[in-house]
Amino acid sequence: MLDVIIAGCGPAGAVLAAELRLHGVDVLVLEREAEPTTQFRVLSLHVRTLELLAMRGLLERFRERGRRRLVGDVFAGVPSSPPENLDSLYAYILGLRRQDIEHLLEEHASRLGARVRRGCEVTGFDQDEQGVSVELAGGERLRARYLVGCDGAHSTVRRLLGVGFPGEPARTETLTGEMEIGVPPEEVYDKVPKIRETTPRFGFRPLAEGIHTISIPTAGVTDRAEPPTLEEFRQRLTEVAGTDFGVHSPRWLSRFGDATRLAEHYRVGRVLLAGDAAHIHPPTGGQGLNVGVQDAFNLGWKLAAQIRGWAPEGLLDTYEAERRPVAEDVLSNTRAQMELTSPGAGPQALRRLLAQLMEFDEVNRFLTEKITALSVRYDFGDRHDAVGRRVPDIELDGDLLYDRMHQGRGLLLDRTGQLTVDGWSDRVELVADSRAAVEVPAVLVRPDGHIAWIGQDQQGLNEHLSRWFGRAAG
């Protein structure tokens, strides 16, 4: 019997596989598509995702292939400067092609020992108290202790599990793609700001080698399964902008709507959901991929603890308890952003007001930290405001905190020199550094980088070690 079968080898599935392998869990990833994506589409990795990649020693590989840009204009595209002094060493947005993101994450999972089988579609499953029996197209059956659906918005796992996916269907649609233009850039940059005054969802962003990413709203909602044509792009550009800008040689074309849905449950017995299988929303703000990756980092160590036998009671249930409210907030902010991109007089008046408000650093910071997930705080029932929040990558003696988290274990940063993790040293690393750049005596950090405890007494530490990492060994 396998430990875990993951349906879907997108970013969430690949990250989850890697996180499980860090703890020695036997993982098989089943991907319906026979070949990796060849889509050139550029996606944005936000600050919190960059931090998580740094925690596992992966960030440099992504930076080699990506392009940095400032953390500005992230909320509904309302013009804004980056907030001053964001509390992160990675306070930028990194743009990478989708195929590069998926390749790097799958490569990471495979290097750690995860097995990926392509051209394998899950068509059925049933579960009992010991595990899950999974059926593939063609009749093959596999058995695992757990099944995780990371198989996207139209998740087969979610449908077969019978989990509701309530929300709203698409009311608007946007064409998007990457292509070359046949007019001087000066003509584009002269027209685009004027068009955006009345059509905020119109976008024209230059990429490398003369390629532009173009987004333009359609007049109605069509069948998303039907990909747009270049002629459709040209026609809609002419209707909105008065010119088609001579667009040609598309690298990819797509359409998206503003459907917004959230799974009623993230776990039923031995079957769990993550990423787009659990939540969908418009891509405004570029949060989708990032939320899925962050789901996987939250779930990975908890599911591994359950399988390895040291999980305290209820640990696996905290996955839904922590991540579903985050998804609810993302759905809420994307709904708000879509309203701000509507062409009506009311939404546009509100957009102008928000642009004025974002000149205040407090407002700009609040919205930026929301979109980049820096403000996420899980409720652990602790009155200390930092508990439940992510720990920044602080300086230690000779290196950085995240450098000590590559193996996916918990970490105790002790400035007192008096604390110990005896009994939990197989799950938690002790870093004693009296000069560490923190203002508290000691910090216990979970494998996903969230602060589980702050204090200085051994008894309080032991209670929280037991809460998150189970009973002490021996």
N, C-alpha and C positions, 0 to 999 in steps of 0.2 A: 504494500500500500504506500502511495505517495503521501507526503505531508500536506502539500498545498498544490492545487491546480489553479492557475490564473487564466481566465478567459480574456484575451486581448493583450497585445504587446505594444500598445501606445505608451506615451510617457508615464502614465500612472501605473500601468502593468509592469513596465520594465523597472521602474523605481521600486515598486513593492517587491518584485523578485529579488532585486539586489539587497534590499534591507533584510529580507528573510535569510538570504544566503550568508550575510554577515554573522548570523547566529547558528549556522550549520543546518538550516531547515532544507529539506529536499523539495525542490520547486520545479514544476513543469509549467511552461507558458504555452498556451494554445492560441495561435493567431490565425484568423480566418483567411487573411490575404496571403497569397502564395509568395509574394515578393514585397520587400520593404518599399515604402512610399518613395516616389521620385519627385514629389511636389516641391517646387522651389519656394513656396510661400514663406515669407519671413514672419516669425512669431516673436513675441516679446517675453523675456524672462525678467520678472520683477525682483525687487530687492530681496524679499524674503526667500524666494527660490534660489537666488544667488548665494545667500547665506547657507542654505541647506546643502547646496552643491559644494561649498567651501568646507562644510563639516565633514564631508566624505572625501575630500581631496580631489574633487572633480572639476573645480571651477576653472582652473587654468586651461584645461582641454576645451572648454566651451569658449573661453575668451579668445583663444587662438582662431576660432572660426566665426566669431560674432563681431558686431559693431556696437559700440557703446553710444548711448545718447543720454542727455540730461533727464532727470525725473521731473519733467514739466508737461503741462497740457494733458494730464492723465485722466482727468475727470470730465467726461463728455466732450473732450477736445477743447474745453474752455481755455483760452490762452493764460498761462501762468508760468512764473519762474519756479525753479526748484526751491523748496523750503530751505531755510538756512539750517545748517548743522543737523541734518538727519542723522539719527543715532545708529549709523552702520558704516563699516568700512567699504561697503559695496553699494553706495548710494547712487546708483545709475541703473538704467535699463539696458539690457543686452539683447540685441536682435540677432536671431539666427534663422537659417532656413529650417523648415520643419523636418526635412529629411536628415539634416545634420543633428538636430536634437534627438530624434528617434534613434539614429545610428549610434550616437555616443552613449545614450542610456542603455540600449540593448547590448552594446559592446561591454559596458560596465557590468551588467547583470551576468552576461555569459562568462566574462573573465572571473567572476566570483563563483561560477559553477552552476548557474541556472541553465536549464535546458529549454530551448525555444523550438517548437514545432510549427512550421508555417503550413498554410493550406489545410488547417484543421479547424472545423467549425463545430461548436457545441450545439447539439440539437435537442438534448434532453438531460435530465438528471433526477435523481431521487436521493433523499438523505434519511439516515437513521441515527441512532445514538452514537455509533462508532465512526461514521464517515459519510461520504457522498459518492455515489456512483454516477459517473458522467458518461453520456453517450455522444459519440461524434457522428457527423455525416459519414455514411458508409457502414455504420453499424458497430464500429469499435467501441468498447467500453473500458473505462479507466476508473480506478478507485483511489480516493484521497481522503485525508482527514478533514480538509476544508476546501471549499471552492470560493474564489473571489471573482466577481464579475467586474472587469475593467474594460468591458466591450462596448462602450460608447453610448450615445444618446438613444439608439434603438436597441439597447441591451437585450439580448436573448435571455441572459441569466435573470435579469430583473423580471422580464415577462413570465418566464417559467416559474419563477419564485412566487408570482402572484402579488408582488408589492405594487401598490398604487403609485402613480406618477402624476399627481394633480398639478394644475397650473393653468397657464393661458396659452392658447395657440398663437401662432404668428399673426400679427396685425399689419406689420410692415415688412418690406423686403429690400435688401441692398445687394447690388452687383459689386463684386470686387475681383481684382486680379492684378497681375504684374505684366507689364507690356512696355514696348518702346513707343515713343511719340515722334511725330513727323513735323513738329513745329519748333522754333527756337524756344529754349527754356524761359526766356524773358516774357514771351507771350503767355505762357502758362502762369508764371508768377504774377503777372499783371491781372489776369482774369480770376484766378482762384479765390483770392480774398473777397472779391465782390460777389462771387457766386455763393460763398459760404455765409454771407450776411443773411441770405434768405433760405439757403439749403445747407444747414450745418452738417448733414451726413455726407456731403460731397467732400471727398478727400483726394489729394494729389501729393504723394510723398516720393521724392527722388531716392533711388537706391543706387547701386553701383552700375557702372558701364552703361549709362543711358536708360536704364530700366526704371520705371515708375510704378508704385503701387497706387491704384486708382479705385476709389469707392464712390458709388453713386446710387441714390435711392431709386427704386422702380415706382411705377404708377400704381401698382397693385401687388397682390400676393399670388404667386404661381406655385407650381409643383417643384419643390426644392430638389427632387430627384433628377430633374431635367437640367443639365448644366447649361449655362448661358453660352451664347456664341459671340464671336467678335463683332458680328454685324449688330447684335442686340446691344452691345456696349456702344458702338458708334451711334446708333439711333438714339439711345437714351442720353448720351453726351450731347448730341446736337439739340435735343429737346430742352435740356437743362442749361447747358452752357452756350448754346448757339454755334458750337463747333465740336467736331469729334477729335480735335487736336492731332489728327493724322495717326491715331493709334494703330499699331501693327505688331506683329511677331509676339503674340502673348506667350508667356511661360506657363501660366495657369489662369483659369477663370473659374469663378464660383459665385454662388449666391447664398445669402444667409438671411434668416428671419429673426424676429424678436420673441420667439416662443420661450416661455419661462416655466420650468417644472422642477419639482423637488420630490425625490423618493420619500414615501411615508416612513420607511425604515431602511437603515443601512445594514441590518443584520437580521436574519431569520435562521436560528439554529446554527448550522455549520456553513452557511452560505452568506457572504458579505458582498457589498457593492462599494465601488470607489470611482472617483473621476466622473466623467460624463454619464456613466451608468446611474449615478446617484443624483445628478443635478445638471440642468442645462439652462442657459441664459444667453442673451445677446453678447457678442464679443466686445462690446463697448468697454473700454478700459483695459482690454487685453488680459482678463483675469482667468479665463477658462482653464488653459493648460496649467497655470500656476496653482490653482485651487486643487486640481487633480493630483499634481505632484505632492502638494502639501498633505492631502489625504493619505497618500501612500507612506509618507514619512511618519505620520501619526499612527497608522495601522501596523506598519511592519514590525516594530519591536514588540508590540502588544500581542500580535498573533504568534510571533516567534516564542514569546514567553509562555503562551498557552500551550504550544506544542512541546516546548522543552521542559515543561512541568514546573516552572517556578513562578508562574503568574499568580498574584494574589487574587482572591475572589472578586469578581466584577471588573477586573482590569480591561478585558476585551469589550465590555459594554461601554467603557468610557470613550471608545472610538466614535460611536454615534453621538453620544452625549456631548462630545467636544466639537466634532466636525460638522454635524448637521446645523447647529446655530450659525457657524461660519458661512455655510452655504446659503442659509436664509438671508444673511446680511448681504452677501454678494448678489443674490437675486433682487433684493430690495434696491441696492445702489445701481444695478444695471437698469431696472425699471425707471428709476429717477433719471438716469443719464439718457435713456431713450426719449423720455418726455422733453428733456432739454434740447434734443436734436430735432424735435418736431418743428415743422415750418409755420405753425399757427402763431398769431400775434401774441397770445398769452404765454405759450412756452418761450417764445423769443424774448419777451419782456423779462421773464424769469431768468433766462440765460444771461441777459445783459446785467441784471442785478447780481447774479452769482459772480460774474466776471469782476464786478466792483468789490464784492465781498472777498474774493480770493486775493485781492491786493493786501489784505490783512494776513500776516504770517500765520496766525493761529488757525484761521479758516483753511488756508492753503495747506498747512501741515496736517490738519485733521483729515481732509479729503485725500491727500496724497498717501498718508499712512494707512488709510482704509483700503485704497486700491492696491497698494503694494504689500498689504498684509502685515505691516510692521506693528499695527495697533492690536492685533489679535491677542486676546487674553482669555484663557480658559478659566472657568470658575472652579477653583479647588477649595472654596470655603475659607480661604485665608484672608485676613484683613490687610496684610502687606500688599500694596498695589503691584509690586514687581512679581509676586508669586503668580504663576500662570502665564506670564509673558515670556517672550523669547529672550534669550541671553545674547547680548552683543558679542562680537568677536573681540574680546579684550586682550590687551598685551600681558604676557607672562614674562618670566625670566628667560629670555632667549627665543621665544616663539609666540604663537597666538593660541588662544583657547581652542579654536576650532581645529587646530592641528592635532589636538589630543582626542578628537572625537571621530576619527576616521573609521574606527572599528564598530561604530554603532552602539557603544555601551553608554551607560549613565556616567556622570562625572561629579565628583565632589571637589569644589575649589575651596581650600581651607587656608585662610590667612592667619589663623590662630596657632597652627602647628600642634594642636591638642586633640584633634578629632581623628577618627579611624573609620574605615569601612570593612573592618574584619567581619567575616561571615558573608559579605556581599562582594568581595573583591573579584569574583568571577563575572560580575554583572556591572560593577561600578568602579571606575578608575579614580584614585585619589591623587589630586594635584595640590601639594602644599607649597604655597608661595606667599610669603608675607608682604611682598611688594606688588601683588596683582592689583590692577587698576579697577578695584571695586570698593564701594564705601560700606560694605557690610562684612561681618566676621567670616561667614562661610555661605556657600551657595551650592545646593544640590540641583543638578541639571539632568533632565530626562534625555534619553537618546535622540529625541526629536528637537532638542534644543530649548525646551521650555522649562522654566524654573519651578522646581517642585517644593523647595524649602529654602528659607533664609533664617539663620540663627547662629548659635555658638555652643549649645549644650548637646552632649552626646545622646542624652535620652530623647530629646526632640528629634535629633537626626535619625536615631534608630527607628522611631515611630514612622517617620516618613520613608526611610529605606524599606521598611516592611510594607508600607502602603503601596509603593510603586514597584518594588523589586522582590516582593515575596519574603519568605522566611530566610533567616540567616542559615548558611550551610554549616554543617557540623555542630 
